[in-house]
Amino acid sequence: MGKYKFLEHTADVKFQAFGKTLDETFISAGNALNETIKDNIGVLKKEKKSINVENKDLEGLLYDFLEEFLFLLDAEGFLTSEIQEVKINNDNNGESYKLKAIILGDKAKNYKFSNDVKAITYSEMEVKKGKEGWICQVVLDV
């Protein structure tokens, strides 16, 4: 689910993600990150986790959202299989964005994979509305 493409970038991984809505675009970005983390291994949908983040701008919200996947992997040993839902709201009279997501996955120890992603970066990060929907760009430190 979701559309994304990987771009040329020296030493890091760079991608653009697309969607008709902002929610779909964030799902696409999460899927691109997860492909980078686990490649094409199939992960079972045994556990459900929630992600709740808030930020004053969309780039910060995207950063915080993607950072949660790395946190869940590093701190809880949770490997994502599917992003079931993302809902983004603009709250507080437009002063901040809130994101709520539901993800499915399993314990990382049950799989053989090499997570090369060290960090999400703000380098070249952008989230913008285009002619046919939304697009975002992310560079991952690998």
N, C-alpha and C positions, 0 to 999 in steps of 0.2 A: 504494500500500500504506500502511496506517495511517490512523488517524482523528485529525483535529484540526479546530479551529474558531478563527477569528479573533474577537477581542473589541474593543469600543470602547476606545480609549486616546488621550489627547491627545498628539499629536506623535510618538508611538512606535508600534510594532506589538506587540500583545499577543495571545498565543494560548494555548489549552489543547490538550494532546495526550492521547490515550487509548490504552489497550491492555489486553488480558486479562492480559498479563504485563508485568513491568518492562521486559524487552527490547523488546517490541512498542511500549511507550509511548515509549521513547527513539527508536525508529525513526520513530514518528509525529512526534515533536518535531523530529528531523532533517529530515524531509520538509517540515514547516511552514517551517523556516528556509530550506531550499533553494528552496521556492516564493517566499519573500520575496526571496531573492537574485536568482533568474533568471526569475521570473514563470512563464509556461507554455511557455517555449522548450524544444524537445526537445534533449537533450544525448546524444551517442553514448557508448556504453560501451566506450571504447578502452583505458583504463588501470585498473588495480586498485591501491588504496591501503589501508593498514592504519591504524587508529586505536587507540592503547593509552593509556588514561588511568587514573589512580587518585586517589581522594579519600576522606576520612574520612566524608563524608555524601553522601546522594543528590543534594541540591541542588548541592553542589560538583562531583559527578560529572557531572551534567547540564550545568552551566556549562562544565566542561572539555571535554566531548564536543562541544558546539555550537561552542565557541571553535575547535576543530580545523578545522572547515569554513571558518571565516574565515581561519585561518592558511594552510591549503592554497591558498585562493584568492589571498590577498595575497602569500604568500612563494613559492609554487610555480606560480601561475597555473593551478590545477586546479579545474575546475568539476564538481560532483557531479551524476551522473545518477541513481544508485540506491544506496540503502543495502542491501547484500546481506545483511548479518548483523550482529547485535549480541548479545554474550554478557556478562552482568554476573554477577560472583561476589563474595560477601562473604568476604574473606580475613582472615587474622591474627586469628582468634578474634573476628570481628565488628568489628574496629577500623578496617577500611577496605574500600572497594568497588573492584573492578577491572573495567574495561570493555575489551573487545576488539571491534573492528568492522572489517568489510570493506566498502569502498565502491567504486563504479565511476564513471567519468566521463571527461572529456576536457580538453584544453588550453582554457582560457578564451578565449584569443585567437582561437579558431575561431568565436566566437559574438558576437552583438550583444545586450548586456543592460546594464541599469543596476543595479549593486549598491548599494542604498540602505542596507544594514545596516552601521553603523559599529562596533557592539559588542553583545555579549550583556551583560545586566545581571542583578544579583541582586535588583533591585527586584521585589517581589511574586512572586519565584520560589518554587515549591513542588513537591514530589513526594510524593504520598500514595496509599495504597491505599484504594479505594472499595468499594462494594457489588458492583460487577460487574467489577472489575479495578483498574487503576492510572490515575491522572490526574496530569498535571504542568502547570504554568503558567509562561510565560516572557514577559518583556518585552524587545524588541529596540530598541536605540537606532538610529534611522534619520535 
